[in-house]
Amino acid sequence: RDFRSFRVDRIQSCEVLEEGFQQESGKTLADFLRKVGAGAVLGR
């Protein structure tokens, strides 16, 4: 499975829930930034 990106400007509603999620190795923000390059995400 790969990282996906979504356009947040198209979100019409959201709901904050009490439940969380378990972080998985290879699926963290740091992993994403390593894969795509921080400059691409930050617009540099």
PyMOL Python script that loads the backbone (N, CA, C, O; Angstrom):
from pymol import cmd

cmd.read_pdbstr("""\
ATOM      1  N   ARG A   1       0.831  -1.181   0.000  1.00  0.00           N
ATOM      2  CA  ARG A   1       0.000   0.000   0.000  1.00  0.00           C
ATOM      3  C   ARG A   1       0.870   1.236   0.000  1.00  0.00           C
ATOM      4  O   ARG A   1       1.932   1.278   0.621  1.00  0.00           O
ATOM      5  N   ASP A   2       0.396   2.232  -0.706  1.00  0.00           N
ATOM      6  CA  ASP A   2       1.164   3.457  -0.868  1.00  0.00           C
ATOM      7  C   ASP A   2       0.447   4.612  -0.171  1.00  0.00           C
ATOM      8  O   ASP A   2      -0.693   4.473   0.271  1.00  0.00           O
ATOM      9  N   PHE A   3       1.122   5.736  -0.081  1.00  0.00           N
ATOM     10  CA  PHE A   3       0.508   6.930   0.484  1.00  0.00           C
ATOM     11  C   PHE A   3      -0.471   7.510  -0.520  1.00  0.00           C
ATOM     12  O   PHE A   3      -0.257   7.412  -1.728  1.00  0.00           O
ATOM     13  N   ARG A   4      -1.529   8.106  -0.033  1.00  0.00           N
ATOM     14  CA  ARG A   4      -2.522   8.775  -0.869  1.00  0.00           C
ATOM     15  C   ARG A   4      -2.633  10.220  -0.413  1.00  0.00           C
ATOM     16  O   ARG A   4      -2.427  10.529   0.761  1.00  0.00           O
ATOM     17  N   SER A   5      -2.956  11.090  -1.334  1.00  0.00           N
ATOM     18  CA  SER A   5      -3.204  12.481  -0.962  1.00  0.00           C
ATOM     19  C   SER A   5      -4.610  12.862  -1.422  1.00  0.00           C
ATOM     20  O   SER A   5      -5.097  12.386  -2.447  1.00  0.00           O
ATOM     21  N   PHE A   6      -5.231  13.710  -0.657  1.00  0.00           N
ATOM     22  CA  PHE A   6      -6.596  14.124  -0.941  1.00  0.00           C
ATOM     23  C   PHE A   6      -6.677  15.638  -0.865  1.00  0.00           C
ATOM     24  O   PHE A   6      -5.963  16.273  -0.090  1.00  0.00           O
ATOM     25  N   ARG A   7      -7.553  16.208  -1.677  1.00  0.00           N
ATOM     26  CA  ARG A   7      -7.746  17.655  -1.672  1.00  0.00           C
ATOM     27  C   ARG A   7      -8.635  18.040  -0.499  1.00  0.00           C
ATOM     28  O   ARG A   7      -9.827  17.735  -0.483  1.00  0.00           O
ATOM     29  N   VAL A   8      -8.047  18.707   0.474  1.00  0.00           N
ATOM     30  CA  VAL A   8      -8.821  19.075   1.659  1.00  0.00           C
ATOM     31  C   VAL A   8      -9.855  20.158   1.358  1.00  0.00           C
ATOM     32  O   VAL A   8     -10.804  20.329   2.123  1.00  0.00           O
ATOM     33  N   ASP A   9      -9.687  20.890   0.256  1.00  0.00           N
ATOM     34  CA  ASP A   9     -10.673  21.915  -0.080  1.00  0.00           C
ATOM     35  C   ASP A   9     -11.994  21.304  -0.545  1.00  0.00           C
ATOM     36  O   ASP A   9     -12.988  22.017  -0.688  1.00  0.00           O
ATOM     37  N   ARG A  10     -12.012  20.009  -0.780  1.00  0.00           N
ATOM     38  CA  ARG A  10     -13.249  19.339  -1.198  1.00  0.00           C
ATOM     39  C   ARG A  10     -13.988  18.667  -0.041  1.00  0.00           C
ATOM     40  O   ARG A  10     -15.064  18.104  -0.239  1.00  0.00           O
ATOM     41  N   ILE A  11     -13.428  18.723   1.147  1.00  0.00           N
ATOM     42  CA  ILE A  11     -14.098  18.137   2.306  1.00  0.00           C
ATOM     43  C   ILE A  11     -15.288  19.018   2.663  1.00  0.00           C
ATOM     44  O   ILE A  11     -15.143  20.223   2.872  1.00  0.00           O
ATOM     45  N   GLN A  12     -16.461  18.404   2.731  1.00  0.00           N
ATOM     46  CA  GLN A  12     -17.675  19.159   3.042  1.00  0.00           C
ATOM     47  C   GLN A  12     -18.010  19.132   4.525  1.00  0.00           C
ATOM     48  O   GLN A  12     -18.643  20.059   5.031  1.00  0.00           O
ATOM     49  N   SER A  13     -17.598  18.096   5.223  1.00  0.00           N
ATOM     50  CA  SER A  13     -17.835  18.028   6.662  1.00  0.00           C
ATOM     51  C   SER A  13     -16.877  17.015   7.272  1.00  0.00           C
ATOM     52  O   SER A  13     -16.312  16.172   6.575  1.00  0.00           O
ATOM     53  N   CYS A  14     -16.708  17.113   8.573  1.00  0.00           N
ATOM     54  CA  CYS A  14     -15.887  16.142   9.286  1.00  0.00           C
ATOM     55  C   CYS A  14     -16.370  16.055  10.724  1.00  0.00           C
ATOM     56  O   CYS A  14     -17.090  16.929  11.206  1.00  0.00           O
ATOM     57  N   GLU A  15     -15.970  15.001  11.392  1.00  0.00           N
ATOM     58  CA  GLU A  15     -16.380  14.777  12.776  1.00  0.00           C
ATOM     59  C   GLU A  15     -15.186  14.230  13.544  1.00  0.00           C
ATOM     60  O   GLU A  15     -14.560  13.259  13.119  1.00  0.00           O
ATOM     61  N   VAL A  16     -14.875  14.847  14.665  1.00  0.00           N
ATOM     62  CA  VAL A  16     -13.782  14.386  15.517  1.00  0.00           C
ATOM     63  C   VAL A  16     -14.322  13.271  16.410  1.00  0.00           C
ATOM     64  O   VAL A  16     -15.327  13.451  17.098  1.00  0.00           O
ATOM     65  N   LEU A  17     -13.661  12.135  16.395  1.00  0.00           N
ATOM     66  CA  LEU A  17     -14.085  10.984  17.182  1.00  0.00           C
ATOM     67  C   LEU A  17     -13.130  10.746  18.342  1.00  0.00           C
ATOM     68  O   LEU A  17     -11.986  11.200  18.316  1.00  0.00           O
ATOM     69  N   GLU A  18     -13.594  10.047  19.339  1.00  0.00           N
ATOM     70  CA  GLU A  18     -12.771   9.694  20.497  1.00  0.00           C
ATOM     71  C   GLU A  18     -11.719   8.648  20.136  1.00  0.00           C
ATOM     72  O   GLU A  18     -10.611   8.665  20.671  1.00  0.00           O
ATOM     73  N   GLU A  19     -12.068   7.743  19.230  1.00  0.00           N
ATOM     74  CA  GLU A  19     -11.169   6.636  18.904  1.00  0.00           C
ATOM     75  C   GLU A  19      -9.965   7.122  18.105  1.00  0.00           C
ATOM     76  O   GLU A  19     -10.043   8.110  17.375  1.00  0.00           O
ATOM     77  N   GLY A  20      -8.876   6.428  18.255  1.00  0.00           N
ATOM     78  CA  GLY A  20      -7.648   6.773  17.550  1.00  0.00           C
ATOM     79  C   GLY A  20      -7.250   5.669  16.591  1.00  0.00           C
ATOM     80  O   GLY A  20      -8.080   4.852  16.191  1.00  0.00           O
ATOM     81  N   PHE A  21      -6.008   5.646  16.231  1.00  0.00           N
ATOM     82  CA  PHE A  21      -5.501   4.621  15.332  1.00  0.00           C
ATOM     83  C   PHE A  21      -4.124   4.195  15.801  1.00  0.00           C
ATOM     84  O   PHE A  21      -3.441   4.928  16.515  1.00  0.00           O
ATOM     85  N   GLN A  22      -3.734   3.030  15.401  1.00  0.00           N
ATOM     86  CA  GLN A  22      -2.416   2.500  15.728  1.00  0.00           C
ATOM     87  C   GLN A  22      -1.446   2.878  14.618  1.00  0.00           C
ATOM     88  O   GLN A  22      -1.697   2.597  13.446  1.00  0.00           O
ATOM     89  N   GLN A  23      -0.342   3.513  14.985  1.00  0.00           N
ATOM     90  CA  GLN A  23       0.672   3.817  13.978  1.00  0.00           C
ATOM     91  C   GLN A  23       1.315   2.525  13.506  1.00  0.00           C
ATOM     92  O   GLN A  23       1.575   1.615  14.294  1.00  0.00           O
ATOM     93  N   GLU A  24       1.563   2.464  12.214  1.00  0.00           N
ATOM     94  CA  GLU A  24       2.208   1.293  11.635  1.00  0.00           C
ATOM     95  C   GLU A  24       3.554   1.707  11.058  1.00  0.00           C
ATOM     96  O   GLU A  24       3.694   2.788  10.486  1.00  0.00           O
ATOM     97  N   SER A  25       4.527   0.844  11.214  1.00  0.00           N
ATOM     98  CA  SER A  25       5.846   1.105  10.664  1.00  0.00           C
ATOM     99  C   SER A  25       5.735   1.327   9.157  1.00  0.00           C
ATOM    100  O   SER A  25       5.082   0.555   8.456  1.00  0.00           O
ATOM    101  N   GLY A  26       6.373   2.377   8.671  1.00  0.00           N
ATOM    102  CA  GLY A  26       6.345   2.683   7.245  1.00  0.00           C
ATOM    103  C   GLY A  26       5.184   3.559   6.832  1.00  0.00           C
ATOM    104  O   GLY A  26       5.064   3.902   5.656  1.00  0.00           O
ATOM    105  N   LYS A  27       4.315   3.934   7.776  1.00  0.00           N
ATOM    106  CA  LYS A  27       3.139   4.741   7.444  1.00  0.00           C
ATOM    107  C   LYS A  27       3.036   5.998   8.304  1.00  0.00           C
ATOM    108  O   LYS A  27       1.935   6.468   8.591  1.00  0.00           O
ATOM    109  N   THR A  28       4.172   6.537   8.712  1.00  0.00           N
ATOM    110  CA  THR A  28       4.169   7.739   9.540  1.00  0.00           C
ATOM    111  C   THR A  28       4.423   8.971   8.674  1.00  0.00           C
ATOM    112  O   THR A  28       4.788   8.851   7.504  1.00  0.00           O
ATOM    113  N   LEU A  29       4.227  10.148   9.253  1.00  0.00           N
ATOM    114  CA  LEU A  29       4.522  11.382   8.530  1.00  0.00           C
ATOM    115  C   LEU A  29       5.987  11.417   8.116  1.00  0.00           C
ATOM    116  O   LEU A  29       6.308  11.827   7.001  1.00  0.00           O
ATOM    117  N   ALA A  30       6.866  10.995   8.999  1.00  0.00           N
ATOM    118  CA  ALA A  30       8.299  10.971   8.674  1.00  0.00           C
ATOM    119  C   ALA A  30       8.567  10.053   7.484  1.00  0.00           C
ATOM    120  O   ALA A  30       9.374  10.390   6.618  1.00  0.00           O
ATOM    121  N   ASP A  31       7.906   8.907   7.429  1.00  0.00           N
ATOM    122  CA  ASP A  31       8.066   7.990   6.296  1.00  0.00           C
ATOM    123  C   ASP A  31       7.585   8.642   5.005  1.00  0.00           C
ATOM    124  O   ASP A  31       8.234   8.522   3.965  1.00  0.00           O
ATOM    125  N   PHE A  32       6.450   9.329   5.072  1.00  0.00           N
ATOM    126  CA  PHE A  32       5.904  10.014   3.902  1.00  0.00           C
ATOM    127  C   PHE A  32       6.869  11.080   3.400  1.00  0.00           C
ATOM    128  O   PHE A  32       7.146  11.159   2.203  1.00  0.00           O
ATOM    129  N   LEU A  33       7.383  11.903   4.318  1.00  0.00           N
ATOM    130  CA  LEU A  33       8.305  12.962   3.918  1.00  0.00           C
ATOM    131  C   LEU A  33       9.581  12.397   3.313  1.00  0.00           C
ATOM    132  O   LEU A  33      10.123  12.973   2.370  1.00  0.00           O
ATOM    133  N   ARG A  34      10.069  11.280   3.838  1.00  0.00           N
ATOM    134  CA  ARG A  34      11.248  10.633   3.250  1.00  0.00           C
ATOM    135  C   ARG A  34      10.946  10.153   1.836  1.00  0.00           C
ATOM    136  O   ARG A  34      11.782  10.276   0.941  1.00  0.00           O
ATOM    137  N   LYS A  35       9.760   9.612   1.640  1.00  0.00           N
ATOM    138  CA  LYS A  35       9.418   9.042   0.339  1.00  0.00           C
ATOM    139  C   LYS A  35       9.245  10.112  -0.739  1.00  0.00           C
ATOM    140  O   LYS A  35       9.789   9.980  -1.836  1.00  0.00           O
ATOM    141  N   VAL A  36       8.493  11.170  -0.436  1.00  0.00           N
ATOM    142  CA  VAL A  36       8.206  12.176  -1.452  1.00  0.00           C
ATOM    143  C   VAL A  36       9.183  13.335  -1.430  1.00  0.00           C
ATOM    144  O   VAL A  36       9.255  14.104  -2.388  1.00  0.00           O
ATOM    145  N   GLY A  37       9.927  13.467  -0.361  1.00  0.00           N
ATOM    146  CA  GLY A  37      10.840  14.596  -0.220  1.00  0.00           C
ATOM    147  C   GLY A  37      10.110  15.746   0.438  1.00  0.00           C
ATOM    148  O   GLY A  37       9.056  16.165  -0.039  1.00  0.00           O
ATOM    149  N   ALA A  38      10.645  16.252   1.509  1.00  0.00           N
ATOM    150  CA  ALA A  38       9.988  17.322   2.267  1.00  0.00           C
ATOM    151  C   ALA A  38       9.765  18.554   1.408  1.00  0.00           C
ATOM    152  O   ALA A  38       8.771  19.255   1.595  1.00  0.00           O
ATOM    153  N   GLY A  39      10.658  18.837   0.478  1.00  0.00           N
ATOM    154  CA  GLY A  39      10.512  20.007  -0.389  1.00  0.00           C
ATOM    155  C   GLY A  39       9.255  19.948  -1.230  1.00  0.00           C
ATOM    156  O   GLY A  39       8.611  20.974  -1.450  1.00  0.00           O
ATOM    157  N   ALA A  40       8.894  18.770  -1.704  1.00  0.00           N
ATOM    158  CA  ALA A  40       7.683  18.614  -2.514  1.00  0.00           C
ATOM    159  C   ALA A  40       6.446  18.936  -1.693  1.00  0.00           C
ATOM    160  O   ALA A  40       5.500  19.539  -2.199  1.00  0.00           O
ATOM    161  N   VAL A  41       6.449  18.539  -0.441  1.00  0.00           N
ATOM    162  CA  VAL A  41       5.300  18.771   0.430  1.00  0.00           C
ATOM    163  C   VAL A  41       5.226  20.233   0.848  1.00  0.00           C
ATOM    164  O   VAL A  41       4.138  20.801   0.950  1.00  0.00           O
ATOM    165  N   LEU A  42       6.380  20.837   1.089  1.00  0.00           N
ATOM    166  CA  LEU A  42       6.422  22.218   1.557  1.00  0.00           C
ATOM    167  C   LEU A  42       6.429  23.223   0.411  1.00  0.00           C
ATOM    168  O   LEU A  42       6.494  24.428   0.653  1.00  0.00           O
ATOM    169  N   GLY A  43       6.366  22.756  -0.822  1.00  0.00           N
ATOM    170  CA  GLY A  43       6.326  23.644  -1.972  1.00  0.00           C
ATOM    171  C   GLY A  43       7.650  24.288  -2.304  1.00  0.00           C
ATOM    172  O   GLY A  43       7.688  25.390  -2.851  1.00  0.00           O
ATOM    173  N   ARG A  44       8.737  23.612  -1.979  1.00  0.00           N
ATOM    174  CA  ARG A  44      10.070  24.171  -2.261  1.00  0.00           C
ATOM    175  C   ARG A  44      10.675  23.507  -3.459  1.00  0.00           C
ATOM    176  O   ARG A  44      11.793  23.841  -3.852  1.00  0.00           O
TER     177      ARG A  44
END
""", "prot")
cmd.dss("prot")
cmd.show_as("cartoon", "prot")
cmd.util.cbc("prot")
cmd.orient("prot")
